[in-house]
């Protein structure tokens, strides 16, 4: 056996000569990727990498005898995953080791084509999209074939946000610098065919990343162990608990664990002994001239974290790191400084080093300085700054464009802000994709017209980039279409990330006992109880949900007293939704005898505080439940005033009464239809509001329009209707179904006559 390293700096010329001599065109790696992604299967692709072990491939060499015996296995693996650099490298090494010259030339051509294609994607990990690979093995193979010496590795994120970058720090002997190349296998893997109802949703990215990280940790891969420690620390409660998750991995060389440890101590300066052991954990790597650990150690010395402050030693260390990692080391140090001292000016020595790095051509240093200007209290960018941020090199993921959007937003220049937001969205920036999705789905004041298909495209892209709002929107939209499995799928990733709103939405889905979802009422109660323990504001929605279940006796024993305690806990601190629910139960007598005084007191307190839902709830109670001539007049006055003040909920209820009431003194369909225009574009209305608008059209004799709108409303309402509710109806049609039949028959809906 012998190691055959192929320096890519020389391979293209070699390959060109070989291809020319053979009269063959160079393999088209981009086309290979396109074909593979169109037909590749997830499980088969993973299994293909087993061929590496079969031929004795260890990243450097292969076993010639095993290559002969396992030739068919390797060939099949290459056919299954033709874009794998690791498999192509193994095929090349095997062909050379077994003396097959023709196969060697062909395998080399394929390896070079894929490697060159990969390296064309290389850019600054901070702003560029990572190099696409199928597996970490491909990243290691590319580095080996390039002749670069791998030094250390780390993941940059806790969980995927479109990508899950794995950075390989390597030494380029020719250039005399440390290079950090970022790779991603998650985006490619998640697009492959997989037998899952959640295919095409962000949770598949989580599964891919988790599977590779857990596998890497089992084989003692440092980047994977480091990533798992970071995730465990993030989930831990106290600073001491977080430190306990990080110390051992940092001591073993986990640079991200060491950085997290450093930041914990920087942000918690009063914790005694926080930095104990940090310097020792970093020192061994620093002595090996690894630039990132050297930078962290320099900062520990500068700020006195785990050691006595020693600024001269800090500058020496930083200069050594920056010599090996030009511009990046000083920018990393500066980022640590601003994190610890957000309002303080940069130390003179640091400012000088940043300026020197910028003058030497470091885009990383320049980026730090330009971003500082863009997000200053009084931001001011010059033409050079704007040109820098709008350059392609800064926008592999739309970050430069996004900074410009934020800059113009701060200047209140809406047209320029919108322009840069759109460019950032089109370049892959998740937050700006969410903004653009909203603008396209609902229209906006900057002149962006509604485009539902375009909005959905950007909503999906944003959700895959880790945006929570779009994931929740897509879930809700899936419910409206009756696709409950998809509704669950869109929520799984943000819920797993700990987003309370997503967890609540998932629990609500389970509590409704939707068909096809993996959770049930029991799981919903577990999630509600989990969130209920999160504290005042965060836990309030879950306590409200638990209170309603306790009153119904669903998922737990019926317990009105406990329901009252849950609601009072938040109502007493001024949570308006809890006040409204508690008031409603007092008025209905759900805790015993009806208590009108306490119910109205709570509602009026919420109204006085400006809560719009309290207005509609109080108005409904006055009109429907108290139901006297005086209370009805009071309700109409209350709703009319709230409508005039812009309360859309009050507008909807007011219009409903004007268009459906059988009372002559209330019924005014012409006025109701006119006021309904304030509810907004019918294309964006919720089904309940659409139901109101349809009723107004019917009341005005426009039954064709009423049927059109009611059919849409009924379809979405049917998706929201639970199976339990249907069983309770015992075959009797719901109101939205009855109204549709009335409109088809040319009749308007009168609320009391047809009250369900």
TANOR-V390617 format. One line per field, one symbol per residue. ss: DSSP state (~ for helix, > for strand, _ for the rest). A space follows every 10 residues. Layout:
ss = ???
//
This chain:
ss = _______~~~ ~~~~~~~~~~ ~~______~~ ~~~~~~~~~_ >~~~~~~~_~ ~~~~______ ___~~~~~~_ ~~~~~~~~~~ ____~~~~~~ ~~~~~~~___ ~~~~~~~~~~ ~~~~~~~~~~ __________ >>___~~~~~ ~~~~~~__>> >>>>>_____ _____>>>>> >>____>>>> >>>>_~~~~~ __>_______ _~~~~~~~~~ ~~~~~~~~__ _~~~~~~~~~ ~~~~~___~~ ~~~~~~~~~~ ~___~~~~~~ ~~~~~~~___ _______~~~ ~~~~~~~___ ~~~~~~~~~~ ~~~_______ ~~~~~~~~~~ ~~~~___~~~ ~~~~~~~~~~ _______~~~ ~~~~~~~~~_ __~~~~~~~~ ~~~~______ __~~~~~~~_ _~~~____~~ ~~~~~~~~~~ ___~~~~~~~ ~~~~~~___~ ~~~~~~~~~~ ~~________ _~~~~~~~~~ ~~~~___~~~ ~~~~~~~~~~ ___~~~~~~~ ~~~~~~___~ ~~~~~~~~~~ ~_________ ~~~~~~~~~~ ~~___~~~~~ ~~~~~~~~~~ ~~_______~ ~~~~~~~~~~ ~____~~~~~ ~~~~~~~~__ _____~~~~~ ~~~~~~~~__ _~~~~~~~~~ ~~~~~~__~~ ~~~~~~~~~~ ~~~~___~~~ ~~~~~~~~~~ ________~~ ~~~~~~~~~_ _~~~__~~~~ ~~~~~~~~~_ __~~~~~~~~ ~~~~~~~~~~ __~~~~~~~_ ____~~~~~~ ~~~~______ ______
//
